[in-house]
Amino acid sequence: MDGSQPLEEAQKELFPIFSGIDAQVKQNLKRLLDAYRNHRVGVHHFCGVTGYGHDDLGRQTLDEVFAEVMGTEAAAVRVQFVSGTHAITSALFGVLRPGDEMLAVTGAPYDTLEEAIGLRGKGQGSLIEWGVKYRQLDLTAAGEVDWNALGQAVSENTRLVAIQRSCGYSWRPSLAIADIEKIVRLVKQQNPHTVCFVDNCYGEFVEDREPPAVGADLIAGSLIKNPGGTIVTAGGYVAGRADLVEAATCRLTAPGIGSTGGATFDQNRLLFQGLFLAPQMVGEAIKGTHLTAYAFDRLGYRVNPAPTAPRRDVIQAVELRSPEKLIALCRAIQQYSPVGSYLDPVPAAMPGYESQLVMAGGTFIDGSTSEFSADGPLREPYIAFCQGGTHWTHVAIALEAAIAAVGPG
């Protein structure tokens, strides 16, 4: 099947939406430029220190810039976080103590957090093994937050409410900032001392503000996704109330060291530059999600979100209904990746995931998914989760091959 026809139609229909995305990119970039100017970022901030990493002016200034951009008291941007899961886990272990309750209000957590919480696996020092109680509110049949249940779910012992902004590997709407605002309001009405924590992965710069602007106490995410602008080589971040950020960094390093340690290995320039590029890169990825949704919707596949629906993260899900089609789509996208185009994605086990995954990830930073990527667990109904895209035109080229590979639904 020729994949160019549905894409040509999509480009014409989506032009007004693309223009709106460009306007939001400009707004988010202005927010960044204001922060860089307010903190007088200069070339001297690109230098790093060695050893313990004490008195790293660049790292300290980047933390301040990041905090301003995210609308928080403090932030810790660290290459020592090996992933978004690591940053999130550090935040959870930093805040929670034995006997506390963690309440997940957006259904089951992302696969890689199951072992950190203790829902899967034993003997690794999970939260549950350390005496933290876990409870979750399942989503409604429509995949939305159960607002009625949430209105009476928080107890005196609920130390932390976990909010997953992105859909992850589930077929549900990702959360808008307005949804997070409603969650925070309901939680604080029941217990003002409960910490509202947001897994912010894949959501940064998708809207014109971040969760702390609507009351979230703490957020965390990966630097090799949205905030790294496709060029940051490793790391993650936590941002929020100063005491909570410090508690999270004490789990990353050690109590008493916290945020004061951690050499940046001459990565400061890339960290500053990647953050500067992030709004534009996110904007291109969002255009790619609209294009992907439009094309596969016209071919008869279920897509989430819908082609013209507002975006809440940079992930586009396509229900392919067969393992063969899921593998075929990933292979087609891999063939049009800038890195490793000659590789053939095959299903395999991956640390932290319960199911085998098939993954097309021809990215310059291993595992970043910032260039156009697709992956999915080998389980029914065989959903491809497409993400990233530094240029929407690259997404269009790769989609032509993907459409030809999978055919109509």
Protein Blocks (a to p, Z undefined) as FASTA:
>chain_A
ZZklmmmmmmmmmmmmmmmmmmmmmmmmmmmmmmmmmnopafklmpccehjopailklmm
mmmmmmmmnopabdcddfklgbfklmmmmmmmmmpcghiacddfebjadfklmmmnopgo
ehkopaklnopacddddddfkopacfklmmmmbcfklmbacddfbgmjadcddddfklmm
mmmmmmmmmommbccdddfehkgokbmbdfklnopabdcddfklmmnnopagbdcddddd
fklmmmmmmmmmoghklmmgccekhplmmmmmmmmmmmmmmmmmmmmmmmmmmmmmmnop
acdddfklccfbfcdcddehpaklmmmmmmmmmmmcfghklpccdddddehiabdcdddd
ddfbghklmaccdddddddehiaddeejjbfklmmmmmmmmmmmnopZZ
